[in-house]
């Protein structure tokens, strides 16, 4: 009976932290940025159609360029890199640490909240571009397959990106500087260089998975890593980043 009560208390505490964090992440001024990005992508996709850039291959290339290579790392950075740091700065984390949860569960709860928030944000942005483009052309079965694959890729990518930026949020007082460097220089510049150097970027493994699933556009020509290896790298990297975050939060004095 005592064990059941403890499990219920833990489940309630986890639910409370996740709900609190999701609300704090989504319901703020940052969501305006999400809406602006969604509108921007819709305008770009709509304009592409008017310029006869209107095949499924063209649509796949647009989504690859803007969703996977640009907005996925940037939006993850925006929503993840300040989550715990903001809690530390405004002292609200003391209330969370006072819950009946071990710190590793608290950290994983924050990560899960970030994942839920990013899922909402990235699916919204992906949908805005996709349905604008194919709504103006032709919404075929192949197009819907592309949509589902792109949604799956942003969710897979969010696993590693959110774990990375959440750890940065815990480690650094000004996480935005490292996050900007990583999103634009590391992922954007190094990830686009020829040769093996782009394999140090998370984006490479996301696009490698996409290359196995997408039959059209730039992704279909991408020379990436094997599917099993890409999934393994993302999974192991996510676990290691989460493990590091759990260890640091367990030892760090935040109050």
C-alpha positions, 0 to 999 in steps of 0.5 A, a space after each residue: 500500500 505504501 509503495 502504491 502511495 509513493 508511486 501515485 505521489 511521484 506520478 502526480 509530481 511528475 505530471 505537475 512539473 511537466 504541465 507547469 513547464 509546458 505552460 511556461 515554455 509555450 505560453 510566453 512571447 516566444 510563441 509569437 516567434 513560432 507564429 512568425 516562422 510559420 507565416 514566413 515558411 507559408 509565404 516562401 512555400 506559396 511563392 515557390 508554387 507561383 514560380 512553377 517550383 511546384 513538384 513533390 521533389 521541390 516541396 521535399 527540398 524546401 522542407 529539408 532546407 527550412 525545417 531540418 537544416 534551419 528551423 529545427 536546431 534554431 527553434 529547439 535552441 530558443 525553447 530549450 536553452 533557457 528552460 532551467 536557467 530561467 528557473 534558477 534566475 527567478 528562484 522558482 526552481 526551489 519550489 520544484 526541488 521541494 517536490 517529493 521527487 529525486 532530482 533525476 526525475 525532475 530533470 527528466 520531467 523538464 526534458 519531457 516538457 521540452 519535448 512536448 513543447 517542441 513537438 507542438 511547435 515543430 509540427 505547427 511550423 512543418 504543417 504550415 509550410 507543407 499544407 501551403 505548398 501542397 494545398 496550392 499544388 496537389 495533396 497526393 498519397 506521396 505528399 502525405 507520406 512526405 508530411 508524416 516522414 518530416 514530422 517523424 524527423 523533427 521529433 527524432 531530431 528534437 530528442 538530441 537537440 533538446 537534451 543538448 540545449 537543456 544541459 547547456 541551460 543548466 551549465 551556463 549562466 548565459 546559455 544563449 551564446 553557446 546555443 547560437 554558436 552551435 545552431 549557426 556555426 556548428 550545425 550551419 557551417 560545419 554541417 554543410 562542409 564536404 567530407 567527414 567533418 559534417 558527421 560531427 553535426 546532429 543534423 547529419 544523422 537526422 538527414 541520413 535517416 531522412 535519406 532512407 525514408 524520402 524518395 524526392 528532393 535533396 534528401 533523396 540524394 543525400 549521402 549519409 550514414 547508415 540508418 541503424 548507425 544514425 538512429 544509434 548515434 542519436 539515441 546514444 547521444 541523447 542518453 549521454 546528454 541526459 545522463 550528464 544533466 542528471 549528474 550535474 543537477 544532482 550535485 549542483 547547489 541551486 538554492 
